[in-house]
Amino acid sequence: MSTPFYVSPQQAMADRAEYARKGIARGRSVVVLQYTDGVVFVAENPSRALHKVSEIYDRIAFAAVGKYNEFENLRIGGVRYADLRGYTYDRADVTARGLANVYAQTLGTIFSSAAEKPYEVELIVAEVGEAPEDDQIYRLPHDGSIVDEHGSVAVGGNADQISSYLDQHHRDGMTLGEALKLAVDSLSRDNNGGERTLTAEQLEVATLDRTRPQQRKFKRILGSQLSRLLDESAPDASGDADGTADSAAPDAGEEASGGADKEQKPKGDA
């Protein structure tokens, strides 16, 4: 009778972490930045049907990279958690910190379980506050740890190189146009130091805009409005931030509680 092959717990965890990191690195990057009026999400995503950035609740949004079917399940779970907590207690009790803790527990349990593979996902949960100093951005790696981020953060793909570029160029008080230009410039840089050209059709852009009068602050920036923001100078772009993205975004309502459970066909790395 052969002796069972033994793997130390440390080596097993290291192998699982390496497996998850390789899966995440295959996905295209997502960048999240603070600007004067809120938080902007910019993802390299040519798909118009499979979103990497979504609304969770009134002031909270979600971004992810990795396996689409895995982070979509987490998104749906987050919407259900937010709806239930807001209905049971109060809408103000739904916070990005509470949601990040729920995601951390889920990811940590899956990562440490030998019965299933770790999730190949990395998440960002952001909440816009009444003032820039009240904004919250949390990054959740595959192992369920929580990293409190400020100013800017990048996940997926060549996230380390993008984060370094953002740290050098991001500043407080940026307009939406300036923040969007910085995000696109960072995503355009490849591992070899060269630069690509990213068009509006290759980008998924959304904001949490604190200046919106309605309770829900999430807004997608699409089509001609996104093209104008990319083409215009930064001072003009900031004045164009409150365009007509809501009417052009057919899924804006679906991303909230009413459409949270709508199924989409799973896809590979996103």
Order of alpha helices (4+ residues) and beta strands (2+ residues): alpha-beta-beta-beta-beta-alpha-alpha-beta-beta-beta-beta-alpha-alpha-beta-beta-alpha-alpha-alpha
